[in-house]
Amino acid sequence: MSDPAPARAKRPWTLSLTLYVLCGIGLFGFIGSCNELDYLRGSQALPNAVDKALKEQDHPLIRAGIIREKARLEAIANLHQRTFPLSAARCLLSGLLFFAAVSALMARRQARSMAVQATIANGAFAIVAFALLGPVRETVADAMARDATQLGSPSVP
């Protein structure tokens, strides 16, 4: 009789957990950037949903989040020449990260190194996007400060 095939080494659970987290980061980044691209190409679905939520909401903390999102949408629309290419790049890099993490989870050849490279590329892109999108953060902060002064200080129960 022939010897049984040697058992394959099990993957450490920390690596599996890391790859699942990378899948989530890649998937949510891909979906978010696709929504931004859709909005920047002229769709009004996202601003309409934000306006509807703003009219229906009274809670100050939830309202602040909605106002932040509305101000962010207006700011990225005003900086269309800068934000559209960044959203497209984020879409591609997030898709690559998701694909690489799923491939590594399926134990494909060289998938771990591709996942590491995709993670490094996403990290470098995040630094570049942070540097280029300073005016968007300023606009969002101004809009939130304006809303806070209009509402006054909330009472804590």
C-alpha positions in Angstrom: 0.0 0.0 0.0 1.2 3.6 -0.7 1.8 6.1 2.0 -0.9 8.7 2.6 -0.2 12.1 1.3 1.5 14.4 3.8 -0.9 16.6 5.7 -0.8 20.2 4.6 0.2 22.7 7.2 -2.8 24.6 8.6 -3.0 28.3 8.0 -2.6 30.3 11.3 -6.0 31.7 12.4 -4.5 35.2 12.6 -3.7 35.1 8.9 -7.2 34.0 8.1 -8.7 36.7 10.3 -6.4 39.3 8.6 -7.5 38.1 5.1 -11.2 38.3 6.1 -10.7 41.9 7.3 -8.9 42.8 4.1 -11.8 41.3 2.1 -14.2 43.6 4.1 -12.0 46.6 3.6 -11.7 45.9 -0.1 -15.4 45.3 -0.6 -16.5 48.4 1.3 -14.0 50.5 -0.4 -15.1 49.2 -3.8 -18.8 49.8 -3.1 -18.1 53.3 -1.7 -16.0 54.4 -4.6 -18.5 53.0 -7.1 -21.2 55.1 -5.3 -18.9 58.2 -5.5 -18.3 57.6 -9.2 -22.0 57.2 -9.9 -22.7 60.5 -8.1 -19.8 62.3 -9.9 -21.2 61.1 -13.2 -24.5 62.8 -12.5 -26.7 60.5 -10.5 -28.9 62.2 -8.0 -29.9 59.0 -6.0 -27.3 59.6 -3.2 -28.1 63.3 -2.6 -31.8 62.7 -2.7 -31.5 59.9 -0.1 -29.3 62.2 2.1 -31.9 65.1 1.8 -34.7 62.7 2.7 -32.9 61.4 5.7 -32.0 64.9 6.9 -35.7 66.0 6.8 -36.8 63.0 8.8 -34.1 63.1 11.5 -34.3 65.0 14.7 -31.5 63.4 16.8 -28.5 65.7 16.8 -25.8 63.0 16.5 -27.5 61.3 13.6 -28.2 64.7 12.0 -24.6 65.6 12.3 -23.6 62.5 10.4 -26.1 63.2 7.7 -24.9 66.8 7.4 -21.4 65.6 7.2 -22.3 63.3 4.3 -24.2 66.0 2.5 -21.3 68.5 2.8 -18.9 65.8 1.6 -21.0 65.1 -1.5 -21.2 68.9 -2.3 -17.4 69.2 -1.7 -16.4 66.3 -3.9 -18.8 67.6 -6.6 -17.1 71.0 -6.5 -13.7 69.4 -6.8 -14.8 67.1 -9.6 -11.5 67.3 -11.5 -9.6 66.0 -8.5 -12.1 63.6 -6.9 -13.2 61.7 -10.0 -9.7 60.2 -10.8 -9.2 59.5 -7.1 -12.5 57.7 -6.8 -11.7 55.6 -9.9 -8.2 54.7 -8.5 -9.8 53.8 -5.2 -12.3 51.6 -7.0 -9.5 49.7 -8.8 -7.3 49.4 -5.8 -10.1 48.3 -3.5 -11.2 45.7 -6.1 -7.6 44.4 -6.3 -7.4 44.2 -2.5 -10.6 42.2 -2.4 -9.6 39.9 -5.2 -6.1 39.3 -3.7 -7.5 38.6 -0.2 -10.1 36.1 -1.6 -7.4 34.5 -3.6 -5.2 34.1 -0.6 -8.1 32.7 1.4 -8.5 30.1 -1.4 -4.8 29.3 -1.1 -4.0 30.3 -4.6 -0.3 30.5 -5.6 1.4 33.8 -4.9 -1.8 35.2 -3.6 -0.3 36.2 -0.2 2.3 38.3 -1.8 -0.3 39.9 -4.1 -2.4 40.7 -1.0 0.5 42.3 0.7 1.3 44.4 -2.4 -2.4 45.4 -2.7 -2.4 46.4 1.0 0.7 48.5 0.6 -0.7 50.1 -2.6 -4.0 51.0 -0.8 -2.0 52.4 2.2 0.1 54.6 -0.1 -3.1 55.7 -2.0 -4.8 56.6 1.3 -1.9 58.9 2.1 -2.0 60.6 -1.3 -5.8 60.9 -1.2 -5.6 62.4 2.3 -3.1 65.0 1.1 -5.1 65.9 -2.1 -8.6 66.1 -0.4 -7.8 68.7 2.3 -10.4 71.1 0.9 -13.1 68.5 1.2 -12.3 68.0 4.9 -12.3 71.8 5.4 -15.7 72.1 3.7 -17.2 69.3 5.8 -15.8 70.8 9.0 -17.3 74.2 8.2 -20.7 72.7 7.4 -20.8 70.8 10.6 -19.7 73.9 12.6 -22.5 75.9 10.9 -25.1 73.3 11.8 -23.9 73.1 15.4 -24.2 76.8 15.9 -27.7 76.8 14.3 -28.9 74.0 16.6 -27.2 75.2 19.8 -25.8 72.9 22.4 -27.7 69.7 22.7 -29.1 68.8 26.1 -27.8 65.6 27.6 -30.5 63.5 29.3 
